[in-house]
Amino acid sequence: MKKITIAIFALLFTACSSTSPREIKTQKVTDHNKLNALNFAKQQFEGCKTGKFAKLTIETSTPYLIKNLTEKDMKDACEKINKDCGDLQELHLIQILHEKRGYIYRFKAKYSQTSCEPEIRVYTNPNHKFDGLIYKPTWQDKYTLYP
């Protein structure tokens, strides 16, 4: 009886404990969605060099992102990134994760003045509208939540 109880608790614990995003194994994300995420990230972070950022519209972005990602925010972030890393040279899609709220595209970036490879994340909702954009100074192979 004790073994059965332990087995049931172990099963319940493992079934309820995993709420983190999972890597996509199926073709839920099309090549078009991947290209859109790549182009969005490139345009935003290449904008650090040109000063021209992607226009956020209700057709491509969620109201949350339109409200919270201002051009001033991007310019401030770019100032620090340019000082620390230089210009964006390459961006490679490494992983796509799926969560309840949508998708997370993880890109490994290469910059002109640093040997470390930062991470750029593009978040989309289930309808593939852009919902967030994050820069992390160091790439980590294991996905970690961004505070």
MDAnalysis code that builds the backbone (N, CA, C; Angstrom):
import MDAnalysis as mda
import numpy as np

u = mda.Universe.empty(441, n_residues=147, atom_resindex=np.repeat(np.arange(147), 3), trajectory=True)
u.add_TopologyAttr("name", ["N", "CA", "C"] * 147)
u.add_TopologyAttr("resid", np.arange(1, 148))
u.add_TopologyAttr("resname", ["MET", "LYS", "LYS", "ILE", "THR", "ILE", "ALA", "ILE", "PHE", "ALA", "LEU", "LEU", "PHE", "THR", "ALA", "CYS", "SER", "SER", "THR", "SER", "PRO", "ARG", "GLU", "ILE", "LYS", "THR", "GLN", "LYS", "VAL", "THR", "ASP", "HIS", "ASN", "LYS", "LEU", "ASN", "ALA", "LEU", "ASN", "PHE", "ALA", "LYS", "GLN", "GLN", "PHE", "GLU", "GLY", "CYS", "LYS", "THR", "GLY", "LYS", "PHE", "ALA", "LYS", "LEU", "THR", "ILE", "GLU", "THR", "SER", "THR", "PRO", "TYR", "LEU", "ILE", "LYS", "ASN", "LEU", "THR", "GLU", "LYS", "ASP", "MET", "LYS", "ASP", "ALA", "CYS", "GLU", "LYS", "ILE", "ASN", "LYS", "ASP", "CYS", "GLY", "ASP", "LEU", "GLN", "GLU", "LEU", "HIS", "LEU", "ILE", "GLN", "ILE", "LEU", "HIS", "GLU", "LYS", "ARG", "GLY", "TYR", "ILE", "TYR", "ARG", "PHE", "LYS", "ALA", "LYS", "TYR", "SER", "GLN", "THR", "SER", "CYS", "GLU", "PRO", "GLU", "ILE", "ARG", "VAL", "TYR", "THR", "ASN", "PRO", "ASN", "HIS", "LYS", "PHE", "ASP", "GLY", "LEU", "ILE", "TYR", "LYS", "PRO", "THR", "TRP", "GLN", "ASP", "LYS", "TYR", "THR", "LEU", "TYR", "PRO"])
u.atoms.positions = np.array([
    [0.822, -1.195, 0.000],
    [0.000, 0.000, 0.000],
    [0.868, 1.263, 0.000],
    [1.978, 1.201, 0.752],
    [2.886, 2.340, 0.834],
    [3.507, 2.641, -0.538],
    [3.859, 1.594, -1.299],
    [4.447, 1.779, -2.626],
    [3.439, 2.394, -3.587],
    [2.195, 1.992, -3.492],
    [1.152, 2.539, -4.361],
    [0.949, 4.024, -4.060],
    [0.918, 4.387, -2.792],
    [0.744, 5.781, -2.394],
    [1.902, 6.632, -2.909],
    [3.111, 6.137, -2.763],
    [4.285, 6.868, -3.248],
    [4.217, 7.018, -4.769],
    [3.823, 5.975, -5.477],
    [3.715, 6.032, -6.933],
    [2.674, 7.060, -7.366],
    [1.545, 7.113, -6.665],
    [0.487, 8.070, -7.009],
    [0.978, 9.500, -6.770],
    [1.639, 9.751, -5.634],
    [2.169, 11.086, -5.364],
    [3.225, 11.481, -6.392],
    [4.071, 10.556, -6.762],
    [5.103, 10.842, -7.765],
    [4.458, 11.196, -9.102],
    [3.430, 10.470, -9.495],
    [2.725, 10.730, -10.740],
    [2.047, 12.091, -10.698],
    [1.362, 12.396, -9.603],
    [0.702, 13.694, -9.472],
    [1.712, 14.829, -9.468],
    [2.816, 14.641, -8.784],
    [3.841, 15.674, -8.712],
    [4.409, 15.984, -10.085],
    [4.748, 14.972, -10.851],
    [5.326, 15.208, -12.176],
    [4.282, 15.738, -13.147],
    [3.039, 15.344, -13.003],
    [1.991, 15.820, -13.907],
    [1.665, 17.281, -13.656],
    [1.770, 17.740, -12.433],
    [1.378, 19.102, -12.084],
    [2.531, 20.082, -12.038],
    [3.743, 19.612, -12.014],
    [4.862, 20.515, -11.773],
    [5.364, 21.237, -13.017],
    [5.127, 20.743, -14.191],
    [5.709, 21.324, -15.387],
    [4.782, 22.355, -16.013],
    [5.084, 23.637, -15.785],
    [4.325, 24.702, -16.414],
    [5.233, 25.556, -17.293],
    [6.474, 25.139, -17.466],
    [7.391, 25.910, -18.288],
    [7.112, 25.636, -19.763],
    [7.561, 26.562, -20.642],
    [7.336, 26.359, -22.072],
    [8.000, 25.080, -22.553],
    [7.474, 24.538, -23.632],
    [8.070, 23.335, -24.191],
    [8.502, 23.602, -25.621],
    [9.538, 22.901, -26.021],
    [10.038, 23.071, -27.380],
    [9.043, 22.490, -28.357],
    [8.895, 23.149, -29.480],
    [7.922, 22.727, -30.481],
    [8.491, 21.560, -31.273],
    [7.742, 20.487, -31.330],
    [8.172, 19.302, -32.074],
    [7.386, 19.154, -33.381],
    [6.244, 19.833, -33.475],
    [5.406, 19.715, -34.661],
    [5.510, 20.983, -35.501],
    [4.839, 21.002, -36.598],
    [4.899, 22.133, -37.523],
    [3.815, 23.161, -37.202],
    [3.715, 23.576, -35.921],
    [2.753, 24.599, -35.531],
    [3.199, 25.977, -35.990],
    [4.484, 26.123, -36.206],
    [5.048, 27.391, -36.628],
    [5.529, 27.223, -38.066],
    [5.005, 28.052, -38.952],
    [5.377, 27.949, -40.362],
    [6.683, 28.697, -40.627],
    [7.250, 28.451, -41.784],
    [8.451, 29.177, -42.188],
    [8.164, 30.677, -42.259],
    [6.956, 31.033, -42.659],
    [6.544, 32.432, -42.723],
    [6.589, 33.071, -41.328],
    [6.090, 32.346, -40.302],
    [6.130, 32.850, -38.924],
    [7.560, 33.031, -38.448],
    [8.424, 32.066, -38.771],
    [9.834, 32.146, -38.383],
    [10.510, 33.348, -39.031],
    [10.243, 33.545, -40.314],
    [10.835, 34.660, -41.049],
    [10.334, 35.999, -40.498],
    [9.055, 36.071, -40.155],
    [8.514, 37.304, -39.575],
    [9.211, 37.643, -38.257],
    [9.401, 36.640, -37.404],
    [10.072, 36.865, -36.120],
    [11.518, 37.307, -36.340],
    [12.211, 36.649, -37.278],
    [13.592, 37.016, -37.591],
    [13.669, 38.449, -38.111],
    [12.802, 38.792, -39.055],
    [12.819, 40.140, -39.633],
    [12.490, 41.205, -38.587],
    [11.554, 40.900, -37.700],
    [11.194, 41.839, -36.644],
    [12.388, 42.095, -35.720],
    [13.035, 41.022, -35.272],
    [14.194, 41.173, -34.388],
    [15.320, 41.924, -35.098],
    [15.583, 41.549, -36.348],
    [16.646, 42.222, -37.109],
    [16.348, 43.708, -37.263],
    [15.123, 44.026, -37.651],
    [14.776, 45.418, -37.891],
    [14.895, 46.240, -36.602],
    [14.458, 45.671, -35.484],
    [14.542, 46.402, -34.226],
    [15.994, 46.611, -33.808],
    [16.809, 45.569, -33.883],
    [18.172, 45.690, -33.383],
    [19.139, 46.270, -34.404],
    [18.851, 46.163, -35.692],
    [19.640, 46.897, -36.675],
    [19.268, 48.373, -36.620],
    [18.087, 48.657, -36.096],
    [17.668, 50.034, -35.872],
    [18.578, 50.756, -34.899],
    [19.312, 50.009, -34.100],
    [20.289, 50.616, -33.202],
    [21.344, 51.378, -34.000],
    [21.632, 50.900, -35.191],
    [22.637, 51.520, -36.051],
    [22.005, 52.615, -36.916],
    [20.799, 52.364, -37.402],
    [20.173, 53.284, -38.359],
    [19.210, 54.273, -37.710],
    [18.712, 53.929, -36.521],
    [17.707, 54.779, -35.876],
    [16.297, 54.541, -36.393],
    [16.145, 53.582, -37.305],
    [14.815, 53.261, -37.856],
    [14.363, 51.920, -37.298],
    [13.280, 51.964, -36.534],
    [12.759, 50.754, -35.901],
    [11.487, 50.305, -36.600],
    [11.167, 49.017, -36.426],
    [9.949, 48.461, -37.031],
    [8.739, 49.199, -36.490],
    [7.833, 49.551, -37.368],
    [6.589, 50.209, -36.975],
    [5.659, 49.158, -36.384],
    [5.193, 49.402, -35.177],
    [4.281, 48.473, -34.517],
    [2.851, 48.879, -34.851],
    [2.137, 47.963, -35.499],
    [0.747, 48.223, -35.859],
    [-0.147, 47.152, -35.248],
    [-1.416, 47.422, -35.189],
    [-2.380, 46.474, -34.627],
    [-2.464, 45.198, -35.485],
    [-2.061, 45.280, -36.747],
    [-2.074, 44.101, -37.620],
    [-0.929, 43.138, -37.295],
    [0.194, 43.677, -36.801],
    [1.370, 42.840, -36.562],
    [1.708, 42.645, -35.094],
    [1.187, 43.507, -34.232],
    [1.580, 43.494, -32.825],
    [0.366, 43.577, -31.907],
    [0.552, 43.107, -30.689],
    [-0.528, 43.182, -29.707],
    [-0.591, 44.600, -29.142],
    [-1.758, 45.006, -28.646],
    [-1.867, 46.328, -28.018],
    [-0.869, 46.506, -26.864],
    [-0.600, 45.429, -26.145],
    [0.364, 45.476, -25.044],
    [1.734, 45.927, -25.542],
    [2.211, 45.317, -26.625],
    [3.539, 45.670, -27.143],
    [3.538, 47.078, -27.715],
    [2.491, 47.438, -28.417],
    [2.403, 48.783, -28.997],
    [2.487, 49.832, -27.886],
    [1.819, 49.568, -26.783],
    [1.798, 50.509, -25.665],
    [3.133, 50.552, -24.923],
    [3.794, 49.401, -24.774],
    [4.952, 49.308, -23.889],
    [6.317, 49.376, -24.553],
    [6.407, 49.145, -25.844],
    [7.710, 49.227, -26.518],
    [7.742, 50.512, -27.335],
    [8.220, 51.557, -26.712],
    [8.264, 52.849, -27.385],
    [9.601, 53.025, -28.098],
    [9.633, 53.974, -29.011],
    [10.870, 54.260, -29.717],
    [11.937, 54.752, -28.733],
    [11.527, 55.489, -27.724],
    [12.468, 55.950, -26.697],
    [13.082, 54.765, -25.960],
    [12.261, 53.756, -25.625],
    [12.778, 52.556, -24.961],
    [13.827, 51.868, -25.828],
    [13.530, 51.743, -27.116],
    [14.473, 51.087, -28.023],
    [15.764, 51.903, -28.150],
    [15.640, 53.222, -28.236],
    [16.844, 54.061, -28.349],
    [17.706, 53.935, -27.094],
    [17.067, 53.918, -25.922],
    [17.817, 53.772, -24.673],
    [18.530, 52.420, -24.614],
    [17.820, 51.355, -24.997],
    [18.423, 50.022, -25.008],
    [19.560, 49.967, -26.024],
    [19.347, 50.569, -27.173],
    [20.371, 50.556, -28.222],
    [21.639, 51.279, -27.801],
    [21.478, 52.348, -27.075],
    [22.652, 53.095, -26.612],
    [23.566, 52.188, -25.792],
    [22.971, 51.429, -24.890],
    [23.756, 50.511, -24.052],
    [24.317, 49.350, -24.884],
    [23.492, 48.771, -25.752],
    [23.943, 47.642, -26.572],
    [25.076, 48.076, -27.495],
    [24.939, 49.229, -28.140],
    [25.995, 49.718, -29.037],
    [27.293, 49.954, -28.289],
    [27.187, 50.494, -27.088],
    [28.384, 50.766, -26.285],
    [29.065, 49.467, -25.867],
    [28.274, 48.477, -25.442],
    [28.827, 47.222, -24.939],
    [29.205, 46.236, -26.042],
    [28.450, 46.226, -27.131],
    [28.596, 45.144, -28.114],
    [28.934, 45.595, -29.533],
    [28.602, 46.803, -29.894],
    [28.797, 47.243, -31.270],
    [27.541, 47.037, -32.093],
    [27.728, 46.781, -33.381],
    [26.605, 46.609, -34.305],
    [26.225, 45.140, -34.448],
    [24.948, 44.896, -34.658],
    [24.462, 43.540, -34.915],
    [25.002, 43.062, -36.254],
    [25.621, 41.880, -36.253],
    [26.157, 41.314, -37.495],
    [25.340, 40.123, -37.974],
    [24.980, 39.227, -37.059],
    [24.249, 38.010, -37.438],
    [23.210, 37.690, -36.380],
    [22.173, 37.002, -36.825],
    [21.111, 36.570, -35.933],
    [20.658, 35.193, -36.409],
    [20.740, 34.191, -35.510],
    [20.383, 32.823, -35.883],
    [19.280, 32.304, -34.966],
    [18.221, 31.796, -35.572],
    [17.137, 31.182, -34.809],
    [17.625, 29.834, -34.294],
    [17.622, 29.682, -32.964],
    [18.125, 28.462, -32.348],
    [16.986, 27.584, -31.846],
    [15.948, 28.202, -31.309],
    [14.905, 27.411, -30.667],
    [13.575, 28.161, -30.712],
    [12.490, 27.404, -30.832],
    [11.147, 27.951, -30.714],
    [10.440, 27.184, -29.605],
    [9.899, 27.930, -28.669],
    [9.175, 27.320, -27.556],
    [7.702, 27.690, -27.645],
    [6.873, 26.813, -27.123],
    [5.434, 27.073, -27.091],
    [4.981, 27.129, -25.647],
    [4.180, 28.120, -25.337],
    [3.561, 28.225, -24.023],
    [2.103, 28.615, -24.214],
    [1.369, 28.644, -23.127],
    [-0.054, 28.949, -23.195],
    [-0.326, 30.277, -23.903],
    [0.517, 31.270, -23.613],
    [0.286, 32.611, -24.160],
    [0.806, 32.786, -25.583],
    [1.503, 31.808, -26.136],
    [1.999, 31.943, -27.496],
    [3.324, 31.251, -27.718],
    [4.209, 31.918, -28.472],
    [5.472, 31.329, -28.889],
    [6.642, 32.217, -28.476],
    [7.778, 31.576, -28.241],
    [9.007, 32.279, -27.913],
    [10.056, 31.848, -28.931],
    [10.564, 32.816, -29.692],
    [11.619, 32.563, -30.667],
    [12.930, 33.004, -30.028],
    [13.875, 32.073, -29.901],
    [15.169, 32.379, -29.285],
    [16.236, 32.480, -30.377],
    [16.849, 33.666, -30.453],
    [17.894, 33.926, -31.432],
    [19.230, 34.121, -30.732],
    [20.277, 33.583, -31.342],
    [21.642, 33.830, -30.884],
    [22.194, 34.931, -31.786],
    [22.717, 35.991, -31.159],
    [23.184, 37.155, -31.909],
    [24.703, 37.239, -31.898],
    [25.224, 37.828, -32.953],
    [26.663, 38.103, -33.028],
    [26.806, 39.600, -33.287],
    [27.634, 40.230, -32.462],
    [27.873, 41.667, -32.570],
    [29.326, 41.936, -32.928],
    [29.599, 43.145, -33.431],
    [30.924, 43.475, -33.967],
    [32.012, 43.641, -32.915],
    [31.684, 44.049, -31.697],
    [32.719, 44.369, -30.722],
    [32.804, 43.401, -29.550],
    [32.140, 42.277, -29.615],
    [32.180, 41.344, -28.499],
    [32.241, 39.913, -29.006],
    [32.883, 39.071, -28.232],
    [32.951, 37.661, -28.621],
    [31.808, 36.862, -27.988],
    [31.192, 37.415, -26.927],
    [30.058, 36.691, -26.343],
    [28.855, 36.797, -27.279],
    [27.972, 35.841, -27.163],
    [26.808, 35.802, -28.038],
    [25.553, 36.080, -27.220],
    [24.995, 37.281, -27.337],
    [23.768, 37.605, -26.618],
    [22.572, 36.832, -27.170],
    [21.498, 36.821, -26.399],
    [20.245, 36.201, -26.824],
    [19.218, 37.291, -27.066],
    [18.496, 37.153, -28.154],
    [17.360, 38.023, -28.446],
    [16.139, 37.122, -28.523],
    [15.104, 37.505, -27.800],
    [13.857, 36.737, -27.817],
    [12.745, 37.569, -28.408],
    [11.955, 36.926, -29.254],
    [10.740, 37.534, -29.786],
    [9.586, 36.690, -29.276],
    [8.649, 37.352, -28.618],
    [7.454, 36.682, -28.105],
    [6.288, 37.009, -29.028],
    [5.474, 36.003, -29.325],
    [4.250, 36.233, -30.091],
    [3.087, 35.591, -29.357],
    [1.878, 36.071, -29.670],
    [0.692, 35.440, -29.096],
    [0.322, 34.232, -29.958],
    [-0.739, 33.491, -29.615],
    [-1.089, 32.307, -30.416],
    [-1.411, 32.621, -31.885],
    [-1.775, 33.877, -32.175],
    [-2.053, 34.294, -33.556],
    [-0.825, 34.860, -34.250],
    [0.332, 34.704, -33.627],
    [1.631, 35.118, -34.167],
    [1.782, 36.635, -34.297],
    [1.055, 37.388, -33.468],
    [1.296, 38.834, -33.387],
    [2.391, 39.062, -32.355],
    [3.295, 39.988, -32.641],
    [4.404, 40.258, -31.742],
    [3.882, 40.764, -30.405],
    [4.438, 40.200, -29.318],
    [3.952, 40.521, -27.980],
    [5.084, 40.907, -27.029],
    [6.327, 40.733, -27.455],
    [7.437, 41.094, -26.588],
    [8.759, 40.944, -27.307],
    [9.760, 41.636, -26.783],
    [11.097, 41.619, -27.364],
    [12.084, 41.797, -26.218],
    [13.008, 40.876, -26.087],
    [13.955, 40.918, -24.976],
    [15.369, 40.685, -25.483],
    [16.292, 41.418, -24.905],
    [17.719, 41.250, -25.147],
    [18.351, 40.744, -23.856],
    [19.081, 39.640, -23.936],
    [19.838, 39.128, -22.786],
    [21.308, 39.160, -23.183],
    [22.174, 39.691, -22.333],
    [23.580, 39.872, -22.715],
    [24.358, 38.585, -22.975],
    [23.882, 37.469, -22.439],
    [24.616, 36.212, -22.617],
    [23.663, 35.086, -23.001],
    [24.043, 34.335, -24.021],
    [23.267, 33.169, -24.438],
    [23.442, 32.041, -23.428],
    [22.341, 31.376, -23.095],
    [22.384, 30.158, -22.294],
    [21.631, 29.087, -23.064],
    [22.240, 27.904, -23.179],
    [21.597, 26.835, -23.930],
    [20.255, 26.437, -23.316],
    [20.200, 26.439, -21.996],
    [18.958, 26.082, -21.312],
    [18.089, 27.320, -21.194],
    [16.826, 27.193, -21.569],
    [15.883, 28.309, -21.476],
    [15.684, 28.695, -20.011],
    [15.773, 29.970, -19.754],
    [15.494, 30.486, -18.415],
    [14.502, 31.633, -18.544],
    [13.622, 31.736, -17.559],
    [12.672, 32.844, -17.563],
    [13.424, 34.152, -17.428],
    [12.904, 35.170, -18.039],
    [13.513, 36.479, -17.934],
    [12.725, 37.264, -16.889],
    [13.414, 37.738, -15.835],
    [12.685, 38.441, -14.755],
    [12.038, 39.714, -15.211],
])
